[in-house]
C-alpha cells in the first residue's frame, strides 16, 4: 500500500533517480511477496476454480493530491516493468463470497480477522496522534510564525502531518474492507464507520479549547472508540503544549488527553443544559394549560358579574362560546402533553 501511494504521488514526470529508487523498492517488494506466496500455498490450497474478489489489488482511498496523480499509471510505465504493488495477495479476504466455506478456510479467516482488528486499532491510534500533532502544530508553529521562512516551515510540517493522517485513514479503510469481505464479528464491524474529510479537520479542542460557539460541537467517532488515555504521544497530553515549549517529552500520562477532557466537559454541559431544558418544557406545558384555564375562568367571571344587569341575549351566548373554546383548548393540551410525557401532566 505504501509503494502504491508513493507511485501515485510521483505524478507523470519521473527523474532517473526516482525510477531507480522505484525499481529497487519494487524488487524488494516482489521478493517479499514471492516468499509469502510460497509459504501460504501450503495453507491455502487454491485451484483453477477459485474465484477472487474483483476489488483485489486496489486500495479504497489513496488520497492523492489534486493534479499529482495520473488517471492510468500503468500507461506511464515502460514495457517490461513489473508492478508488484498491484498484485493480488493470497488471503481469505481476497476470495470471492462463498470461497472460504468451499475451501474450508474458516480457521485461517478467523486469524486474519484478528490481525485486521489489530490493524484497525493501530490505524485509528495513528490517526488520532497525527491529528493531535497537526492541531498543535497550528497552535504552536503556524500562529507564532513571524517570518516567511518560519511560515513555510510550519506549513510544511502541517502538510506532513496531514499526509500521515491520510495514510492512516487509507490503512483503516483497507482493513475495514477486508473485515467486510470476511464477514466475521458483525457487532465489531458495526462500530467501524467511514472516515470523511470533515473528520480530518483540525480539532478545535486542541487549538482553542476556550473558543465561542462550541456548545454543539461533537468529536468524530474514532475519538470515542478504544482507550483514549493510552496515547503515548506527548502532544496528546494536556501538558504537551508546555512540554513542547520546554523541549521535554512526557512518557507516562498522568491526566486524560486534553481533547477528551474538553469533549467530556462539553458533553456534561450539554447534558445538564438539556436536562434543565426538559424540566422547563414540562413547566411550560403546565403554564400553557393553566393559561387556557385562566381564560376560561375569566369569561365565566364576566358572565357572573353581568347576571343582575340588563344585557343583550347574544352576550350570554358569546360568553358561553368563549368558555367552551378555552376549556376545550385546555383539555386537548393537557391530554396531548400527558401522552408525550407518558404520565399525568399534573401530579
Secondary structure, 3 states (H helix, E strand, C coil): CHHHHHHHHHCCCCCHHHHHHHHHHHHHHHHHHHHHHHHHCCCCCCCCCCCECCCCCCCCCCCCCCCCCCCCHHHHCCCCCCCHHHCCCCCHHHECCCHHHHCCCHHHHHHHHHHHHHHHHHHHHHHHHHHHHHHHHHHHHHCCCCCHHHHHHHHHHHHHHHHHHHHHHHHHHHHHHHHHHHCCCHHHHHCCCCCCCHHHCCCHHHHCCCCCCCCCCCCCHHHHCCCHHHCCCHHHCCCHHHHHHCCCCCCCCCCCCHHHHHHHHHHHHHHHHHHHHHHHHHHHHHHHHHHHHHHHHHHHHHHHHCCCCCCCHHHHHHHHHHHHHHHHHHHHHHHHHHHHHCCCCCC
